[in-house]
Amino acid sequence: MNLIHNKKIAIFHNYLDNIGGAEMVTLTLSKELGADIYTTNIDYEKINKMGFSGENIFSIGKIPTNAPFRQQMASIRFRFLNLKNKYDLYIISGDWAVSGAVKNKPNIWYVHSPIREIWDSYKFVRNNLVPFPLRPVFDIWVYLNRFFNKKHIKNVDKLVANSHNVSDRIKKFLNRESIIIHPPINTKDFYTENKNDSYWLSVNRLFSNKRVEMQLEAFRKMPGEKLIIVGSFEKSKHFVEYSNKIKEMCPENVEIIHWANYDQLTEIYKNCLGFITTAQDEDFGMTAVEAMASGKPVIAPNEGGYKETVIQNKTGILIDEINSDKIIDAVNVIKSNLYLNQDFYYQNCIDRAKGFDTEIFISKIRDNL
C-alpha cells in the first residue's frame, strides 16, 4: 500500500469475477495509485491474465450470481462496510458500490454510469429482460432502489464522470454536477504490423444492450467477410441466455472467442482490418479507443460515448440509427478507402487514441484527490 499525496487509498468496486472496461479502470487505478481494492466476488486468475496482481484485492463477502440478488447484495454489503478510518481517501468505482460512501469518507465516485437498470435503461430492461408476470415486482424494486440510491449519493463528496454522456445522466437522474475524466487506455500496448488484414473485430460483453445480433445479421449478408467477436459474459441467467442466443444465430463466417487475456487481445486488435461496435448508448466505450490505438478504424453508432471518441470519416464511421444494412455500407466504405490508401485512417486513429492515454487519466485523477 503506497502513499499518493500522503494519502492511503481504498477503491470500492461491485465485483471482479468478470473483467470488462469498468474493471480495467478499477485495476488501473489500483496499480497507478498503489490503492487497495474492496469488492465481492473475485476471479484472481482472470485478473492475473489481464496483467494485474491480485495481492491487494480483498473480498467483503461473496454474493449470488443472478440478478437482482447479485446487485442487491453488493449494495447491502458496501452499505455496511466500515473501514474505520483505515484509509485517507475512498474511491468508488462501481454503481452498486456507491452505498459504501455512507460510512467511508472522504470519498470520490468515479462514475461509469448511474445504475442503468434503474435509471436510463429502466424501460429497456423491463420490456426485454423481465418476464411479463414479474414486471410489477420489478417496478417496486426499481422504485425502492431509486430511493436508496439517491440517499446513498448524498454521502458522495465529489463525482467524476467517465464521459460527457455519463455526466449528462448524472445531472438528469441524480441532480449532481460532475467533472469529466475519460477512462485510461495503455496506448503503448496497442500496435499494428500488418495493414492488409482480412477480419473485422468486435470486443464486448455478451449482453442484450450490446446488440451483437445486429453484427451477426450484417455478416450473414456478407459471407465473404470474416468477423471475430471477443465476448465475455457473466454466469448470471440473462448473460447465459443472451450468449446462447448469439451462438445459435452465429453464421459460419463469424467466430466467437469467449475469453482472451490481455496479450491475446492486443494481438487480435493488431491483426484486424477494422473494429465494429453496436452498443446502445454506451457510457464511454474503451474498446473503440483500444482499436484506434492499434491504428484501426471504428464503425459505431452515432450515440453515447462514441460521439466523444470516434471522429467521423477520420478515425471511422458513426452511423445514425444503426442497423445491419448500414453496417454493411460502412464496411464497404472503409474497405474502399483502405484499398485506395492503406494508411487512410492509421495515423489519425493513433493520434486520437493518445488523447485517452493512462498517463493523462492518472494525472487528472491525482489533481482531484
C-alpha positions as CSV (number, residue, x, y, z in Angstrom):
1,M,0.0,0.0,0.0
2,N,1.8,3.2,-1.2
3,L,1.3,6.8,-0.4
4,I,0.0,9.2,-3.1
5,H,0.0,12.8,-1.9
6,N,0.4,11.4,1.6
7,K,-2.9,9.6,1.2
8,K,-3.7,5.9,1.8
9,I,-6.4,5.0,-0.8
10,A,-9.0,2.3,-1.0
11,I,-11.2,1.6,-4.1
12,F,-14.7,0.0,-4.0
13,H,-15.9,-2.0,-6.9
14,N,-19.1,-4.1,-7.2
15,Y,-17.5,-7.4,-8.2
16,L,-14.3,-8.6,-10.0
17,D,-15.4,-12.0,-11.3
18,N,-15.7,-10.8,-14.9
19,I,-13.3,-8.3,-16.5
20,G,-14.7,-5.5,-18.7
21,G,-14.0,-1.8,-19.2
22,A,-15.1,-0.7,-15.7
23,E,-13.0,-3.4,-14.1
24,M,-9.9,-2.4,-16.1
25,V,-10.3,1.1,-14.9
26,T,-10.5,-0.1,-11.3
27,L,-7.4,-2.3,-11.7
28,T,-5.5,0.5,-13.4
29,L,-6.4,3.0,-10.6
30,S,-5.2,0.5,-8.0
31,K,-1.9,-0.2,-9.8
32,E,-1.1,3.5,-10.5
33,L,-2.2,4.9,-7.1
34,G,-1.0,2.0,-5.0
35,A,-4.5,1.5,-3.7
36,D,-6.2,-1.5,-2.2
37,I,-9.5,-2.8,-3.8
38,Y,-12.5,-4.0,-1.8
39,T,-15.1,-5.9,-3.8
40,T,-17.3,-9.0,-3.5
41,N,-16.8,-11.9,-5.9
42,I,-13.2,-12.2,-7.3
43,D,-11.7,-14.2,-10.2
44,Y,-7.9,-13.9,-9.4
45,E,-7.0,-16.0,-12.5
46,K,-8.7,-13.6,-14.9
47,I,-7.2,-10.6,-13.1
48,N,-3.7,-12.0,-13.4
49,K,-4.2,-12.8,-17.1
50,M,-5.2,-9.2,-17.7
51,G,-1.8,-8.2,-16.4
52,F,-2.6,-7.2,-12.8
53,S,-1.7,-8.6,-9.4
54,G,-4.5,-9.6,-7.1
55,E,-2.5,-9.3,-3.9
56,N,-4.1,-6.1,-2.8
57,I,-7.7,-7.1,-3.7
58,F,-10.0,-8.1,-0.8
59,S,-13.5,-9.6,-0.8
60,I,-16.1,-8.2,1.6
61,G,-18.1,-11.3,1.1
62,K,-19.5,-13.4,-1.8
63,I,-22.8,-12.6,-3.4
64,P,-25.2,-14.5,-5.6
65,T,-24.7,-15.0,-9.4
66,N,-28.1,-13.9,-10.7
67,A,-29.8,-10.5,-10.9
68,P,-31.4,-8.8,-9.0
69,F,-30.0,-10.6,-5.9
70,R,-26.4,-10.1,-7.2
71,Q,-26.8,-6.3,-7.4
72,Q,-28.8,-6.0,-4.2
73,M,-26.4,-8.0,-2.1
74,A,-23.5,-6.0,-3.4
75,S,-25.2,-2.8,-2.4
76,I,-26.1,-4.1,1.0
77,R,-22.5,-5.3,1.7
78,F,-21.0,-2.0,0.7
79,R,-23.7,-0.1,2.7
80,F,-22.5,-1.8,5.9
81,L,-18.8,-1.7,5.1
82,N,-16.9,0.4,7.6
83,L,-13.2,0.5,7.3
84,K,-13.0,2.7,10.4
85,N,-10.7,5.5,9.0
86,K,-8.2,2.9,7.9
87,Y,-7.7,5.0,4.7
88,D,-7.4,8.7,4.0
89,L,-9.5,8.5,0.8
90,Y,-12.1,6.2,-0.7
91,I,-12.6,6.0,-4.5
92,I,-15.9,4.3,-5.5
93,S,-15.6,2.7,-9.0
94,G,-18.8,0.9,-9.3
95,D,-22.5,1.8,-9.4
96,W,-23.9,-0.6,-6.7
97,A,-20.8,0.1,-4.6
98,V,-21.8,3.7,-4.1
99,S,-23.6,2.7,-0.9
100,G,-20.1,2.4,0.6
101,A,-20.0,6.2,0.7
102,V,-22.3,6.3,3.7
103,K,-19.6,5.1,6.2
104,N,-16.4,5.8,4.4
105,K,-15.2,9.4,4.0
106,P,-13.8,11.4,2.4
107,N,-14.7,9.9,-1.0
108,I,-14.8,10.3,-4.7
109,W,-17.2,8.4,-7.0
110,Y,-15.7,7.7,-10.4
111,V,-18.9,7.2,-12.3
112,H,-19.1,4.7,-15.2
113,S,-22.8,5.4,-15.1
114,P,-25.6,5.9,-12.6
115,I,-27.2,2.4,-12.2
116,R,-28.5,1.8,-15.7
117,E,-31.2,-0.7,-14.9
118,I,-33.0,1.7,-12.5
119,W,-32.4,4.9,-14.4
120,D,-31.8,5.4,-18.2
121,S,-32.2,1.7,-19.2
122,Y,-35.2,1.0,-17.0
123,K,-37.7,0.7,-19.8
124,F,-35.3,-1.4,-21.9
125,V,-34.7,-3.9,-19.1
126,R,-38.3,-4.0,-18.1
127,N,-39.6,-4.7,-21.6
128,N,-36.8,-7.0,-22.8
129,L,-35.4,-8.9,-19.8
130,V,-38.1,-9.1,-17.2
131,P,-40.9,-11.7,-17.7
132,F,-44.3,-10.1,-18.0
133,P,-45.7,-11.5,-14.8
134,L,-42.7,-10.2,-12.8
135,R,-42.8,-6.6,-14.2
136,P,-44.9,-5.2,-11.3
137,V,-42.4,-6.7,-8.8
138,F,-39.6,-5.2,-10.9
139,D,-41.3,-1.7,-10.8
140,I,-41.4,-1.9,-7.0
141,W,-37.7,-3.0,-6.9
142,V,-36.8,0.0,-9.1
143,Y,-38.8,2.4,-7.0
144,L,-37.1,1.3,-3.8
145,N,-33.6,1.3,-5.3
146,R,-34.0,4.7,-6.8
147,F,-35.0,6.0,-3.3
148,F,-32.0,4.4,-1.6
149,N,-29.6,5.3,-4.5
150,K,-30.4,9.0,-4.0
151,K,-29.9,8.7,-0.3
152,H,-26.5,7.0,-0.7
153,I,-25.3,9.5,-3.3
154,K,-25.9,12.4,-0.8
155,N,-22.9,11.0,1.0
156,V,-20.6,11.3,-2.0
157,D,-18.2,14.2,-1.7
158,K,-17.1,14.5,-5.4
159,L,-18.4,13.0,-8.6
160,V,-16.1,12.3,-11.6
161,A,-17.8,11.1,-14.8
162,N,-16.1,9.0,-17.4
163,S,-17.7,11.0,-20.3
164,H,-19.9,13.9,-21.2
165,N,-22.6,11.3,-21.8
166,V,-22.4,10.0,-18.3
167,S,-22.1,13.5,-16.8
168,D,-25.4,14.4,-18.5
169,R,-27.1,11.3,-17.0
170,I,-25.8,12.2,-13.6
171,K,-27.3,15.7,-13.9
172,K,-30.6,14.3,-15.3
173,F,-31.2,11.5,-12.9
174,L,-29.3,12.4,-9.7
175,N,-29.2,16.2,-10.0
176,R,-25.5,16.4,-9.2
177,E,-22.7,18.1,-11.0
178,S,-19.6,16.2,-12.0
179,I,-16.2,16.8,-13.6
180,I,-15.2,14.7,-16.6
181,I,-12.1,12.4,-16.8
182,H,-12.1,9.9,-19.6
183,P,-11.0,6.3,-18.8
184,P,-7.4,5.1,-19.2
185,I,-6.0,3.3,-22.2
186,N,-2.5,2.0,-22.2
187,T,-1.9,3.1,-25.8
188,K,1.7,1.9,-25.9
189,D,0.4,-1.7,-25.5
190,F,-1.5,-1.5,-28.8
191,Y,0.1,-1.5,-32.2
192,T,-0.1,-2.9,-35.7
193,E,2.2,-4.7,-38.1
194,N,0.1,-5.7,-41.0
195,K,-2.3,-3.2,-42.6
196,N,-3.7,-5.7,-45.1
197,D,-5.5,-8.0,-42.6
198,S,-8.7,-9.8,-43.5
199,Y,-11.0,-9.9,-40.5
200,W,-13.2,-7.5,-38.6
201,L,-13.2,-7.4,-34.8
202,S,-15.8,-6.8,-32.1
203,V,-15.0,-6.8,-28.4
204,N,-17.8,-6.5,-25.9
205,R,-19.7,-8.3,-23.1
206,L,-22.3,-10.6,-24.5
207,F,-25.4,-8.7,-23.2
208,S,-28.5,-7.5,-24.9
209,N,-27.7,-3.8,-24.9
210,K,-24.6,-4.5,-26.9
211,R,-26.9,-5.6,-29.8
212,V,-24.5,-8.2,-31.1
213,E,-27.2,-9.8,-33.1
214,M,-27.1,-6.8,-35.4
215,Q,-23.4,-7.6,-36.2
216,L,-24.4,-11.3,-36.9
217,E,-27.2,-10.2,-39.3
218,A,-24.7,-7.9,-41.2
219,F,-22.1,-10.6,-41.6
220,R,-24.7,-13.2,-42.6
221,K,-25.3,-10.9,-45.6
222,M,-21.5,-10.6,-46.2
223,P,-20.3,-14.2,-46.5
224,G,-17.1,-13.0,-48.0
225,E,-16.1,-11.1,-44.8
226,K,-15.0,-12.5,-41.5
227,L,-15.9,-11.2,-38.0
228,I,-14.2,-12.2,-34.8
229,I,-16.2,-11.4,-31.6
230,V,-14.4,-11.4,-28.3
231,G,-17.3,-11.6,-26.0
232,S,-17.0,-12.4,-22.3
233,F,-20.1,-13.0,-20.2
234,E,-21.1,-13.4,-16.6
235,K,-22.7,-16.6,-15.3
236,S,-26.0,-14.9,-14.4
237,K,-29.1,-16.1,-16.2
238,H,-29.6,-13.1,-18.5
239,F,-25.9,-13.3,-19.7
240,V,-26.1,-17.0,-20.3
241,E,-29.4,-16.8,-22.2
242,Y,-28.1,-14.0,-24.5
243,S,-24.8,-15.8,-25.1
244,N,-26.7,-18.9,-26.1
245,K,-28.9,-16.9,-28.4
246,I,-25.9,-15.4,-30.1
247,K,-24.3,-18.8,-30.5
248,E,-27.4,-20.2,-32.2
249,M,-27.6,-17.2,-34.6
250,C,-23.9,-17.3,-35.4
251,P,-23.2,-17.7,-39.2
252,E,-20.1,-19.6,-40.4
253,N,-18.1,-16.5,-41.1
254,V,-18.3,-15.3,-37.5
255,E,-16.0,-16.7,-34.8
256,I,-16.8,-16.1,-31.1
257,I,-13.9,-16.1,-28.6
258,H,-15.4,-16.1,-25.1
259,W,-12.2,-15.1,-23.3
260,A,-8.9,-13.6,-24.3
261,N,-6.1,-12.4,-21.9
262,Y,-4.5,-9.0,-22.3
263,D,-1.6,-10.2,-24.6
264,Q,-4.0,-12.2,-26.8
265,L,-6.4,-9.2,-27.0
266,T,-3.7,-6.8,-28.2
267,E,-2.6,-9.4,-30.8
268,I,-6.2,-9.7,-32.1
269,Y,-6.5,-5.9,-32.3
270,K,-3.2,-5.8,-34.2
271,N,-4.3,-8.2,-36.9
272,C,-7.8,-6.9,-37.6
273,L,-9.0,-4.9,-40.5
274,G,-11.3,-2.6,-38.5
275,F,-13.5,-2.6,-35.4
276,I,-17.2,-2.8,-35.1
277,T,-19.4,-2.0,-32.1
278,T,-23.2,-1.7,-31.8
279,A,-23.6,-1.0,-28.1
280,Q,-26.7,1.1,-27.2
281,D,-25.9,4.5,-25.7
282,E,-22.5,3.3,-24.5
283,D,-21.2,5.0,-21.4
284,F,-17.8,5.7,-23.0
285,G,-16.6,2.7,-25.0
286,M,-13.0,1.9,-24.1
287,T,-12.7,-0.9,-26.8
288,A,-13.2,1.7,-29.6
289,V,-10.2,3.6,-28.3
290,E,-8.1,0.4,-28.0
291,A,-8.9,-0.3,-31.6
292,M,-7.8,3.2,-32.6
293,A,-4.7,2.9,-30.5
294,S,-3.9,-0.1,-32.8
295,G,-4.4,2.1,-35.9
296,K,-7.7,0.6,-36.8
297,P,-10.9,2.4,-38.0
298,V,-14.1,2.1,-35.9
299,I,-17.7,1.5,-37.0
300,A,-20.0,2.6,-34.2
301,P,-23.5,4.0,-33.5
302,N,-23.6,7.8,-33.6
303,E,-24.7,7.9,-29.9
304,G,-23.3,7.7,-26.4
305,G,-19.6,7.8,-25.7
306,Y,-18.7,7.0,-29.3
307,K,-19.6,10.6,-30.2
308,E,-16.7,11.7,-27.9
309,T,-14.1,9.3,-29.2
310,V,-14.6,8.5,-32.9
311,I,-14.0,11.3,-35.4
312,Q,-16.3,10.9,-38.4
313,N,-14.5,9.9,-41.6
314,K,-11.1,10.3,-39.9
315,T,-10.9,7.5,-37.4
316,G,-14.0,5.6,-38.5
317,I,-17.7,5.9,-39.3
318,L,-20.5,6.9,-36.9
319,I,-23.9,5.5,-38.0
320,D,-27.2,7.2,-37.3
321,E,-30.0,4.8,-36.4
322,I,-27.7,1.8,-36.8
323,N,-28.9,-1.5,-38.4
324,S,-27.3,-4.4,-40.2
325,D,-27.6,-2.8,-43.7
326,K,-25.9,0.4,-42.5
327,I,-23.1,-1.7,-41.0
328,I,-22.6,-3.3,-44.4
329,D,-22.5,0.2,-46.1
330,A,-19.9,1.3,-43.6
331,V,-17.7,-1.8,-44.1
332,N,-17.7,-1.2,-47.8
333,V,-16.8,2.5,-47.4
334,I,-13.8,1.6,-45.1
335,K,-12.6,-1.1,-47.4
336,S,-12.8,1.2,-50.4
337,N,-10.8,3.9,-48.5
338,L,-8.2,1.4,-47.4
339,Y,-7.9,0.0,-50.9
340,L,-7.1,3.4,-52.2
341,N,-4.7,4.2,-49.3
342,Q,-3.9,1.6,-46.6
343,D,-2.9,4.4,-44.3
344,F,-6.2,6.3,-44.8
345,Y,-7.2,6.0,-41.1
346,Y,-4.0,4.8,-39.5
347,Q,-2.2,7.9,-38.1
348,N,-5.5,9.7,-37.3
349,C,-6.5,6.7,-35.2
350,I,-3.2,6.6,-33.3
351,D,-3.2,10.3,-32.6
352,R,-6.8,10.3,-31.4
353,A,-6.2,7.4,-29.0
354,K,-3.2,9.1,-27.4
355,G,-5.6,11.7,-26.0
356,F,-7.0,9.0,-23.8
357,D,-3.7,7.6,-22.5
358,T,-3.4,6.2,-19.0
359,E,-0.8,8.9,-18.1
360,I,-3.3,11.6,-18.9
361,F,-6.0,9.8,-16.8
362,I,-3.8,9.4,-13.7
363,S,-2.6,12.9,-13.9
364,K,-6.1,14.3,-13.9
365,I,-7.2,11.9,-11.1
366,R,-4.3,12.9,-8.9
367,D,-5.2,16.6,-9.4
368,N,-8.6,15.8,-8.0
369,L,-7.6,13.6,-5.0
